[in-house]
Amino acid sequence: MCTRIVTATKQDMLNRIRGEYQEMPGLGLKLEQARRLWNLDESHCAELLDSLVEMRFLQRRTDGRYVRAGGERDSRASTYVAAAINANDDVDCLERDHKFANVGQRSTVHQS
């Protein structure tokens, strides 16, 4: 029996992070929240976020939140994600739920 381990490259993770920020306008995460969302250690997460700041895709606010450069100030989606991460909710559920959520309304997803 062979076990295959798949690891994401730096570029894969940059693309994933970019995608999250593009899907949820107004998303603003602190380093600890981002680290838990993407299951990264602190140094790698900081490196990725700082790379996106250098590319001018993200900016870091004075309160430590990483937000989309030139993006909206805040949104309910951002508040929902940050609250779920802070409550240590299951990230898989969070990812599933935000795909069905629009700002201001959330669809119910039933588990089978």
C-alpha positions in Angstrom: 0.0 0.0 0.0 1.4 3.4 -1.0 0.6 6.6 0.8 0.7 9.7 -1.3 1.4 13.0 0.4 0.5 16.1 -1.5 2.0 19.4 -0.5 1.0 22.8 -1.9 3.7 24.9 -3.5 4.2 28.5 -2.6 2.5 29.5 -5.8 -0.4 27.2 -5.1 -0.9 28.8 -1.7 -0.6 32.3 -3.1 -3.3 31.5 -5.7 -5.6 30.0 -3.0 -5.2 33.0 -0.8 -5.9 35.4 -3.7 -8.9 33.3 -4.6 -10.4 33.7 -1.1 -9.9 37.4 -1.1 -11.5 37.7 -4.6 -14.5 35.5 -3.6 -15.2 37.5 -0.4 -14.8 41.3 -1.0 -14.0 43.0 2.2 -12.3 40.0 3.8 -9.9 41.2 6.5 -7.9 38.6 8.5 -5.2 38.9 11.1 -2.2 36.6 10.9 -3.6 34.1 13.4 -6.9 33.9 11.7 -5.3 33.4 8.3 -2.9 30.8 9.7 -5.9 28.7 11.0 -8.0 29.2 7.9 -5.2 27.9 5.6 -3.7 25.5 8.1 -0.2 27.0 7.9 2.4 27.6 10.5 3.0 31.3 11.5 6.2 31.9 9.6 5.0 30.5 6.3 1.6 32.3 6.6 3.4 35.6 7.3 5.7 35.0 4.3 2.8 34.4 2.0 0.7 37.4 3.2 3.8 39.7 3.1 4.5 38.5 -0.5 0.9 39.5 -1.5 1.5 42.9 0.2 4.7 43.3 -1.8 2.7 42.5 -5.0 0.2 45.1 -3.9 -2.6 42.6 -3.9 -3.1 43.0 -0.2 -2.4 45.7 2.3 -1.8 45.4 6.0 -3.9 47.7 8.2 -2.7 49.3 11.4 -4.9 46.8 13.4 -2.9 43.9 11.8 -5.7 42.8 9.4 -4.7 41.9 5.9 -7.2 43.3 3.4 -7.5 43.5 -0.4 -5.6 46.5 -1.6 -8.1 49.1 -2.9 -11.0 46.9 -1.8 -14.1 47.5 0.2 -13.7 48.5 3.9 -15.8 45.7 5.5 -18.5 43.3 4.7 -20.7 40.8 6.5 -18.8 38.0 4.7 -15.6 39.2 6.4 -17.3 39.3 9.8 -18.7 35.8 9.3 -15.4 34.3 8.4 -13.4 36.0 11.2 -16.1 35.0 13.8 -16.1 31.4 12.6 -12.3 31.2 12.7 -12.1 32.8 16.2 -14.7 30.3 17.4 -12.4 27.4 16.1 -15.2 26.2 13.8 -14.3 23.4 11.4 -12.5 25.1 8.5 -14.0 22.6 6.0 -17.5 23.6 7.1 -16.5 27.3 6.8 -15.2 26.7 3.2 -18.4 24.8 2.3 -20.7 27.4 3.8 -19.0 30.5 2.3 -19.5 29.0 -1.2 -23.2 29.1 -0.6 -23.3 32.4 1.1 -24.0 35.8 -0.3 -23.3 39.0 1.6 -26.4 39.5 3.7 -27.9 36.0 3.3 -26.7 32.5 4.0 -28.1 29.3 2.5 -28.6 26.3 4.7 -26.6 23.3 3.8 -27.8 19.9 5.0 -25.4 17.2 5.8 -26.3 13.6 4.7 
